[in-house]
């Protein structure tokens, strides 16, 4: 009798536990900046960057709207890739809408002009109210339900290949390392997010000179199922050795109508062996129809837009679906 009671109690408790979630990723349109919201299977949230300041709270409103859809009531971890206005500028306005618990960054502003100092001071005023996590390459960010590994930070990159990586990269032959970037772009935090067999890479605005030691002469990262295209699709990043080393199956470009989406990197990514689809947050005006994805893969087609987003839902087996909030088009991708 006692055993039967215990079994019934166990089954009742198990039924009361919340079902494990899928990994959800929202690529939020902040008009050529970055704001990528990830919700782990445990329900903890990671927001990568906060878009621009100003514009009547436009970007903070869009992030808050995506968070509401995802059932997120606070930002557990805010990762600021670097201290440029289109990545960190939205922090004060977002903090008015959602509590931010942990602030993850590479340390301090490296640019010395007045505007850069004002921007950093506005950010650090809020960082000082939360828990500050300073990261370096090789660190992990302790988010329950997903592994978040730091690939680059403060101008440094991984010193050794990750497990399973380390293969020679033939695309390094004849490719000279570009001159060092002296801006905050080169300080960007890059991350690898892993849930089961699914792998996402997001390098912020990391420039080609820092991409080089990550993939040349050997690939220290490995491949990616989903890649958030570096630097909004800028020609300052997205070098051939880097893109081919990742071999992304799906790429999402967080470009604006007139920011990012440069022709040469767009074509390079489009032509990468193994790429199934390139999704974009905006139609890039300068690219024309020849250098933009088909309408179904564009979240926003008009320059003056409603800020539509792309959502990625990752299942336990590593398969995932990308959904377009503008036209409700979605496409499923099998596990690798």
SULUR-V420154 format. One record per pair of residues at least 4 apart in sequence whose ideal C-beta (glycine too) atoms are under 7 Angstrom apart, sorted by the first residue. I is the first residue (numbers start at 0). J is the second residue. Records with the same first field share a line. If there is no record, write none. Layout:
# SULUR-V420154
I = J + J
This chain:
# SULUR-V420154
0 = 4
1 = 5
2 = 6
3 = 7
4 = 8
5 = 9
6 = 10
7 = 11
8 = 12
9 = 13
10 = 14
11 = 15
12 = 16
19 = 40
20 = 38 + 40 + 42
21 = 40 + 312 + 313 + 314
22 = 37 + 39 + 40 + 145 + 194 + 197 + 313
23 = 38 + 69 + 310 + 312
24 = 35 + 37 + 310 + 311
25 = 36 + 65 + 69 + 308 + 310
26 = 35 + 251 + 253 + 280 + 308 + 309
27 = 34 + 35 + 36 + 61 + 62 + 65 + 308
28 = 61 + 280 + 298 + 299 + 306 + 307 + 308
29 = 33 + 34 + 50 + 51 + 58 + 61
30 = 51 + 255
31 = 85 + 231 + 254 + 255 + 258 + 259
32 = 48 + 50 + 51 + 58 + 85 + 86
33 = 47 + 48 + 50 + 86 + 253
34 = 46 + 48 + 49 + 50 + 58 + 62
35 = 47 + 48 + 201 + 227
36 = 44 + 46 + 62 + 65 + 66 + 69
37 = 45 + 192
38 = 42 + 44 + 69 + 71
39 = 43 + 142 + 143 + 144 + 145
40 = 144 + 194
41 = 143 + 144
43 = 75 + 142 + 143 + 144
44 = 71 + 74 + 75
45 = 75 + 76 + 78 + 142 + 147
46 = 62 + 74 + 77
47 = 78 + 80 + 201
48 = 79 + 80 + 86 + 87
49 = 58 + 62 + 87 + 89 + 90 + 93
50 = 58 + 62 + 85 + 88 + 89
51 = 58 + 84 + 85 + 88 + 89
52 = 84 + 88 + 89 + 91 + 92
54 = 58
56 = 60 + 92
57 = 61
58 = 62 + 89
59 = 63 + 89 + 92 + 93 + 96
60 = 64
61 = 65 + 306
62 = 66 + 93
63 = 67 + 96 + 97
64 = 68
65 = 69 + 308
66 = 71 + 97
73 = 97 + 98 + 100
74 = 97 + 99 + 100
75 = 100 + 101
76 = 101 + 103 + 140 + 142
77 = 99 + 101 + 102 + 103
78 = 103 + 188
79 = 86 + 87 + 103 + 104
80 = 86 + 187 + 188 + 203 + 204
81 = 86 + 105 + 183 + 184 + 186 + 187 + 203 + 204
82 = 87 + 108 + 115 + 118 + 119 + 122 + 183
83 = 87 + 183 + 204
84 = 88 + 118
87 = 118 + 122
88 = 118
89 = 93
90 = 94 + 122 + 125
91 = 121 + 125
93 = 97
94 = 99 + 125
99 = 125 + 129
100 = 129 + 130
101 = 129 + 130 + 132
102 = 126 + 129 + 130 + 131 + 132
103 = 132 + 134 + 140
105 = 134 + 152 + 153 + 186 + 188
106 = 133 + 153
108 = 115 + 116 + 119
109 = 183 + 186
110 = 115 + 182 + 183
111 = 115
113 = 117
114 = 118
115 = 119
116 = 120
117 = 121
118 = 122
119 = 123
120 = 124
122 = 126
123 = 127
126 = 131
134 = 138 + 140 + 149 + 152 + 188
135 = 149 + 152 + 153 + 155
136 = 149 + 150 + 151 + 152 + 155 + 156 + 157
137 = 149 + 157
138 = 149
139 = 146 + 147 + 148
140 = 147
142 = 147
145 = 192 + 193 + 194
146 = 193
147 = 190 + 192
148 = 190 + 191
149 = 188 + 190
150 = 156 + 157 + 189 + 190 + 191 + 213 + 220
151 = 155 + 156 + 187 + 188 + 189 + 202 + 205 + 209 + 213
152 = 188
153 = 186
154 = 185 + 186 + 209
156 = 209 + 212 + 213
157 = 213 + 219
159 = 219
160 = 164 + 165 + 217 + 219
161 = 219 + 220 + 221
163 = 221
164 = 218 + 219 + 220 + 221
165 = 217 + 219
166 = 217 + 218
167 = 216 + 217
168 = 214 + 215 + 216 + 217 + 218 + 240 + 244
170 = 174 + 239 + 240 + 243
171 = 215 + 216 + 240
174 = 239 + 240
176 = 208 + 211
177 = 207 + 208
178 = 208
179 = 185 + 208
180 = 184 + 185 + 206 + 208
184 = 204 + 205 + 206 + 230 + 235
185 = 205 + 206 + 208 + 209
187 = 202 + 203 + 204 + 205
188 = 203
189 = 201 + 202 + 203 + 205
190 = 201
191 = 198 + 200 + 220
192 = 199
193 = 197 + 198
194 = 313
195 = 315 + 317
196 = 317 + 334 + 335
197 = 224 + 313 + 317 + 319
198 = 222 + 223 + 224
199 = 223 + 224 + 225
200 = 220 + 223 + 226 + 245
201 = 227
202 = 229
204 = 229 + 230 + 236
205 = 209 + 210 + 229 + 236
206 = 235 + 236
207 = 211 + 235 + 236 + 238
210 = 214 + 236 + 238 + 241
211 = 215
213 = 219 + 220 + 241
214 = 218 + 219 + 220 + 240 + 241 + 244
215 = 240
218 = 244
220 = 244 + 245
222 = 245 + 246
223 = 245 + 247
224 = 248 + 249 + 319 + 335
225 = 247 + 249 + 251 + 311 + 319
226 = 245 + 247 + 250
227 = 251 + 253
228 = 232 + 237 + 250 + 251 + 252 + 268
229 = 236 + 237
230 = 235 + 236 + 237 + 259
231 = 252 + 253 + 254 + 258 + 259
232 = 237 + 252 + 254 + 259 + 260 + 261 + 264 + 265
233 = 259 + 261 + 264
234 = 261 + 263 + 264
237 = 241 + 242 + 264 + 267 + 268
238 = 242
239 = 243 + 267
240 = 244
241 = 245
242 = 267 + 268 + 271
243 = 271
246 = 272 + 273
247 = 271 + 274
248 = 273 + 274 + 275 + 332 + 335
249 = 275 + 276 + 321 + 332
250 = 268 + 274 + 277
251 = 278 + 309
252 = 259 + 260 + 277 + 279 + 280
253 = 280
254 = 258 + 259 + 260 + 279 + 280 + 281 + 283
255 = 259 + 281
256 = 281 + 282 + 283 + 284 + 302
257 = 284
260 = 265 + 279 + 283 + 286
261 = 265
262 = 266 + 286 + 290
263 = 267
264 = 268
265 = 269 + 286 + 290
266 = 270 + 290
267 = 271
268 = 274 + 277
269 = 277
275 = 332
276 = 296 + 330
277 = 292 + 296
278 = 292 + 296 + 309 + 321
279 = 291 + 292 + 296 + 297 + 298
280 = 298 + 299 + 309
281 = 299
282 = 291 + 297 + 299 + 300
283 = 290 + 291
284 = 302
286 = 290 + 291
291 = 297
292 = 296 + 297
294 = 300
295 = 323 + 326 + 328
298 = 307 + 308 + 309 + 323 + 324 + 325
299 = 304 + 307 + 325
307 = 324 + 325
308 = 324
309 = 321 + 322 + 323
310 = 322 + 324
311 = 319 + 321
312 = 319 + 320
313 = 319
314 = 318 + 319
316 = 334
317 = 334 + 335
318 = 331 + 332 + 333 + 334
319 = 332
320 = 329 + 330 + 331
321 = 329 + 330
322 = 329
323 = 327 + 328 + 329
